[in-house]
Amino acid sequence: MKSDEYEQIVKPIIGSIFTAVEGDKSLQIKYGKKNLWLGCSGHPHQIDVSVCNSQSLFLVECKCWKRPIPVGMVLVFFGRICDIRPRCNREIHGIIVTTVGFQKGADLIAKHFKVDIAVVHSPSELALKYKDLFMIRRQDSLKVDDSVDVKLQ
């Protein structure tokens, strides 16, 4: 899968979660190479997917890589958020999504800097968190004689 194809998968997922949490259907969704957000530094940051309304901004970094995402990538994304935040006058929520996972320590850094991380393989298999909503979707096909036990702790 190419990066732009992955962004196409992530874009409607993020949009639907944003709409569910914010309760606002008047949102603006942007993605791709022309989705630029100017930072206080004067640098235009390319953001893979962004969703916003007048109060909130959801910035998404999509990584369709063959290797786990390193700690440094989480730090770079947090730096972008810090540069964009003062100019945007909105609450910013950042998330990095990937098809393969993250290197050891990336979750610790992400949690410390309040950047969410998630593995998104497809629209039918994902787990994402935004504010108070945690969305899990797993879609499998079962035969009539199959059974599934789910235990939540």
ROSE-355061 format. One record per residue (C-alpha): residue in one letter; x, y, z. Coordinates in steps of 0.1 Angstrom, whole numbers. Layout:
residues N
aa:A; X:X; Y:Y; Z:Z $
...
***
This chain:
residues 153
aa:M; X:0; Y:0; Z:0 $
aa:K; X:12; Y:35; Z:-8 $
aa:S; X:12; Y:64; Z:17 $
aa:D; X:-16; Y:83; Z:-1 $
aa:E; X:-37; Y:51; Z:-1 $
aa:Y; X:-32; Y:47; Z:36 $
aa:E; X:-42; Y:83; Z:42 $
aa:Q; X:-74; Y:76; Z:22 $
aa:I; X:-81; Y:47; Z:47 $
aa:V; X:-74; Y:68; Z:78 $
aa:K; X:-93; Y:100; Z:67 $
aa:P; X:-129; Y:88; Z:70 $
aa:I; X:-121; Y:69; Z:103 $
aa:I; X:-107; Y:101; Z:119 $
aa:G; X:-136; Y:122; Z:105 $
aa:S; X:-162; Y:99; Z:120 $
aa:I; X:-146; Y:97; Z:154 $
aa:F; X:-142; Y:135; Z:154 $
aa:T; X:-179; Y:140; Z:145 $
aa:A; X:-190; Y:115; Z:172 $
aa:V; X:-169; Y:131; Z:200 $
aa:E; X:-174; Y:168; Z:190 $
aa:G; X:-211; Y:164; Z:180 $
aa:D; X:-204; Y:188; Z:152 $
aa:K; X:-209; Y:179; Z:115 $
aa:S; X:-195; Y:212; Z:102 $
aa:L; X:-160; Y:200; Z:101 $
aa:Q; X:-131; Y:205; Z:77 $
aa:I; X:-111; Y:175; Z:66 $
aa:K; X:-78; Y:180; Z:47 $
aa:Y; X:-51; Y:155; Z:37 $
aa:G; X:-22; Y:150; Z:15 $
aa:K; X:9; Y:170; Z:4 $
aa:K; X:-10; Y:203; Z:2 $
aa:N; X:-23; Y:201; Z:38 $
aa:L; X:0; Y:226; Z:53 $
aa:W; X:-3; Y:242; Z:88 $
aa:L; X:19; Y:272; Z:95 $
aa:G; X:39; Y:271; Z:128 $
aa:C; X:50; Y:300; Z:149 $
aa:S; X:85; Y:294; Z:135 $
aa:G; X:72; Y:304; Z:101 $
aa:H; X:77; Y:268; Z:88 $
aa:P; X:47; Y:252; Z:70 $
aa:H; X:42; Y:217; Z:84 $
aa:Q; X:28; Y:191; Z:61 $
aa:I; X:2; Y:171; Z:80 $
aa:D; X:-11; Y:138; Z:65 $
aa:V; X:-47; Y:142; Z:77 $
aa:S; X:-63; Y:170; Z:97 $
aa:V; X:-99; Y:174; Z:109 $
aa:C; X:-111; Y:206; Z:126 $
aa:N; X:-140; Y:227; Z:136 $
aa:S; X:-139; Y:261; Z:153 $
aa:Q; X:-128; Y:247; Z:187 $
aa:S; X:-107; Y:216; Z:180 $
aa:L; X:-80; Y:203; Z:156 $
aa:F; X:-71; Y:167; Z:151 $
aa:L; X:-37; Y:162; Z:135 $
aa:V; X:-28; Y:128; Z:122 $
aa:E; X:6; Y:115; Z:110 $
aa:C; X:1; Y:83; Z:89 $
aa:K; X:31; Y:60; Z:86 $
aa:C; X:27; Y:31; Z:61 $
aa:W; X:62; Y:17; Z:67 $
aa:K; X:77; Y:-17; Z:67 $
aa:R; X:95; Y:-12; Z:100 $
aa:P; X:82; Y:-1; Z:134 $
aa:I; X:80; Y:37; Z:140 $
aa:P; X:110; Y:49; Z:161 $
aa:V; X:108; Y:71; Z:192 $
aa:G; X:123; Y:100; Z:172 $
aa:M; X:93; Y:101; Z:149 $
aa:V; X:70; Y:107; Z:180 $
aa:L; X:93; Y:135; Z:191 $
aa:V; X:93; Y:151; Z:157 $
aa:F; X:55; Y:150; Z:155 $
aa:F; X:52; Y:165; Z:190 $
aa:G; X:75; Y:193; Z:178 $
aa:R; X:52; Y:200; Z:149 $
aa:I; X:22; Y:202; Z:173 $
aa:C; X:41; Y:226; Z:196 $
aa:D; X:50; Y:248; Z:166 $
aa:I; X:14; Y:249; Z:153 $
aa:R; X:-5; Y:252; Z:186 $
aa:P; X:0; Y:289; Z:193 $
aa:R; X:-11; Y:299; Z:158 $
aa:C; X:-42; Y:278; Z:156 $
aa:N; X:-63; Y:290; Z:186 $
aa:R; X:-79; Y:255; Z:190 $
aa:E; X:-74; Y:226; Z:212 $
aa:I; X:-51; Y:202; Z:193 $
aa:H; X:-51; Y:164; Z:195 $
aa:G; X:-23; Y:145; Z:178 $
aa:I; X:-22; Y:109; Z:168 $
aa:I; X:3; Y:88; Z:148 $
aa:V; X:-12; Y:58; Z:130 $
aa:T; X:8; Y:30; Z:114 $
aa:T; X:4; Y:-3; Z:97 $
aa:V; X:33; Y:-20; Z:116 $
aa:G; X:36; Y:-8; Z:152 $
aa:F; X:61; Y:12; Z:172 $
aa:Q; X:96; Y:6; Z:185 $
aa:K; X:102; Y:0; Z:222 $
aa:G; X:99; Y:32; Z:241 $
aa:A; X:77; Y:51; Z:216 $
aa:D; X:46; Y:44; Z:237 $
aa:L; X:63; Y:59; Z:268 $
aa:I; X:73; Y:91; Z:249 $
aa:A; X:39; Y:94; Z:233 $
aa:K; X:21; Y:90; Z:266 $
aa:H; X:44; Y:116; Z:282 $
aa:F; X:37; Y:142; Z:255 $
aa:K; X:0; Y:133; Z:251 $
aa:V; X:4; Y:121; Z:215 $
aa:D; X:-18; Y:90; Z:208 $
aa:I; X:-4; Y:62; Z:188 $
aa:A; X:-24; Y:34; Z:171 $
aa:V; X:-21; Y:6; Z:146 $
aa:V; X:-46; Y:9; Z:118 $
aa:H; X:-45; Y:-19; Z:92 $
aa:S; X:-78; Y:-12; Z:76 $
aa:P; X:-112; Y:4; Z:83 $
aa:S; X:-124; Y:-29; Z:97 $
aa:E; X:-96; Y:-34; Z:121 $
aa:L; X:-86; Y:-5; Z:143 $
aa:A; X:-84; Y:9; Z:178 $
aa:L; X:-83; Y:47; Z:182 $
aa:K; X:-88; Y:71; Z:212 $
aa:Y; X:-99; Y:107; Z:210 $
aa:K; X:-107; Y:126; Z:242 $
aa:D; X:-132; Y:104; Z:261 $
aa:L; X:-140; Y:80; Z:232 $
aa:F; X:-121; Y:49; Z:226 $
aa:M; X:-132; Y:32; Z:194 $
aa:I; X:-124; Y:-5; Z:187 $
aa:R; X:-136; Y:-22; Z:156 $
aa:R; X:-128; Y:-57; Z:146 $
aa:Q; X:-147; Y:-72; Z:118 $
aa:D; X:-145; Y:-109; Z:112 $
aa:S; X:-168; Y:-134; Z:95 $
aa:L; X:-181; Y:-163; Z:116 $
aa:K; X:-199; Y:-194; Z:106 $
aa:V; X:-232; Y:-202; Z:123 $
aa:D; X:-216; Y:-229; Z:144 $
aa:D; X:-187; Y:-207; Z:155 $
aa:S; X:-186; Y:-190; Z:189 $
aa:V; X:-167; Y:-161; Z:203 $
aa:D; X:-159; Y:-154; Z:240 $
aa:V; X:-149; Y:-119; Z:249 $
aa:K; X:-136; Y:-109; Z:283 $
aa:L; X:-131; Y:-73; Z:292 $
aa:Q; X:-111; Y:-63; Z:322 $
***
